[in-house]
Amino acid sequence: MSKTVAWGILGAGTIARAFVHGVGESDLARVAAIGSRSVDRARGFADKAGLSDAECHGDYDDLLANPAVDAVYIATPHPMHARWSIRAARAGKHVLCEKPLAVNHSEAMAMVQAARDHGVFLMEAFKDRCHPQTDRLLKLLRDRAIGQVRMITVSFGFGGGDRIDHPDGRLFNPALAGGGILDVGAYPVQFARLIAGVATGRPFADPVEVRGAGHLGETGVDEWAAATLKFEHGLVAQVATALRAPLDNSCTIYGSAGRIHLPDPWLNSRDQAQPGQVIVYADGRSTTHDVPAQRTGFGHEVHVASRAILEGHTQSDAMTWDDSLGQAQALDAWREAIGLEYPCETPAGFPTPLSGDPLETPGSQTQSMTYGQIPGLDRRVSKLIMGCDHQPHFAHAAVLFDDWFQRGGNTFDTAHVYGNGHQETLVGQWHRSRGVRDQINLIVKGAHTPYCTPEGLTRQLSISLERLQTDHADLYMMHRDNPAVPVGEFVDVLHEHAAAGRITVFGGSNWSVERFHAANQYARRHGKRPFTVMSNNFSLARMVNPVWKGCVAASDPETRQYLIDHQVPNLAWSSQARGYFVSPTGEGNEVWKVGDAWDSPDNRQRRDRAFELAQTHGVSAINIAAAYVLSQPFPSFALIGPRTLDETATSLPALGLTLTEDEMAYLDLRE
């Protein structure tokens, strides 16, 4: 193993110079390469920094391809962090990324997933997390020097001087994700989360509530802002940031038996070792703890990251992946509270995946998917189908959908009622911005109760297609049935829309097998197009009680036999029983408990057997549950609803499982 980490620097700016100084303070690191917008700019940076031996690149990809580079420090503007972290991970390079890790949680999620997929180190660069001053503070808190922590006040802001003489610069440019919250407000937020975590016996804590206020200036970014973070156990933090107001830039922690004050929590000196100071006020007296430091904040940061890399770690305890993801969510909530959205978070400003590579064909980068066929549909259908019912905004949806497409997923399921149309709008914005409509299947569902009539179906279909920015649904599913309407009336209107090209194939979701069969008998008698697909609940755990009124499962013997006899494809919703198979007891994802829909003695036995087979196959129990759905003797597809990229990635191993008939019978309690 090498004794030093050879660092490449992406972005030859001011903060990169401080990083170079920090590298010089660690015997575990050296600078091997500089990347900038031109070779001349990179060489000029290297000459000023005294890096005569560093290779200079005028293209970041060239630096990532340099075999002499072990790791990269990303010092670009905020919106470029995700792209170059992802590309670095793909190139097998470890990453130390300047704070904030990403513009938002969605980008951070993609960066973490790239590091996980490629087995590389990734750390968000908060230098105060690596300084001995913070270690001393945390020890005092663990020793209850001020009793139980109850409130935190912490700030980081500046005003005046050269920084505000350049209103067109990075800090005030929304296209570069400017503003105080991301640039320096991130510091007090992560510090408060760290303190709140230690105060409650954890490495960090995420706020349960974020309320914020701020001022958006002429360019549209926050020039000063404050927020209240509420944590569990009543702990409250007040954080503040500014670009046009010189704040005191300190931290005070109030406990049940005193307070702790840090005059300088950020230790911003870039060229000399800066000792820390922690002052404790308790028992009627003050105690000052002077904390010596061997390095600058950047030096400590470089040393911590380099040591972790040399020891073979992909994360550092100083700032773990989960910590960074929680940090990004807190910053998102603060920005949402003041109405700050960046251009790079909108469809127009986010036209390609975060890596910068355009989408080509499903699975062109990571082929993980298997496919099936649905009669009447020319394009194959991915055996796992992306459920689009929970994405909060375009940035999150785009990251999930890009990844799905890149992994081979080509089918997306949504409905007129999901999010009052918001989900259909997001799907439409995504495929339109990516130009992939002709490569994907859109499942459109409508006619949900109480609008389950031919007239309601037609009205909702028109609205859905407009939201989805398309002229047709590849698969149209009636979301509910209405037994009060003669089945032939539904067949007639669906046939009409299919003949007009607004629908390619259609079927019923939450339809009984009797009504489904009656619809097709009517269609045959009258020369109309039949129902060719069903979308009822089907999973290893039978649905004990309907999740909502009108929900129908396909797990009863009669429906299952009908699907086998007629080879009707079923698009199984809640195919993994809403997390019932996440743990042996069901703890950890408890959505399945809502309405007592899944739990029963026989389902617990199925879950036990799924965990048993999971050990045999070296996969998770949810993979066994999904493989059970996909291994049926009729065309079976599984709708899944991943909230994160990790949930997507950990669902895919089900596609590589082939369960034997004996294993299927064992899971089904038939033996």
Secondary structure by P-SEA (a helix, b strand, c coil): cccccbbbbccccaaaaaaaaaaaacccccccccccccaaaaaaaaaaaccccbbbbccaaaaaacccccbbbbcccccaaaaaaaaaaaabbbbbccccccccaaaaaaaaaaaaaabbbbbccccccccaaaaaaaaaaaacccccccbbbbbcccccccccccccccccccccccccccccaaaaaaaaaaaaaaaacccccccccccbbbbbccccccccbbbbbbbccbbbbbbbcccccccccbbbbbcccccccccccccccccbbbbbbbbbbcccbbbbbbbbbcccaaaaaaaaaaaaaaacccccccccaaaaaaaaaaaaaaaaaaccccccccccccccccccccccccccccccccccccccccbbbbcbbbbccccccaaaaaaaaaaaaaacccbbbbccccccaaaaaaaaaaaaaacccccbbbbbbccccccccaaaaaaaaaaaaaaaccccccbbbcccccccccaaaaaaaaaaaaaaccccbbbbccccaaaaaaaaaaaaaaccccccccccccccccccccccccccccccaaaaaaaaaabbbbbcccccccccccccccccccccccccccccaaaaaaaaaaaaaaaaacccaaaaaaaaaaacccbbbbbbbbccaaaaaaacccccccccaaaaaaaaccc
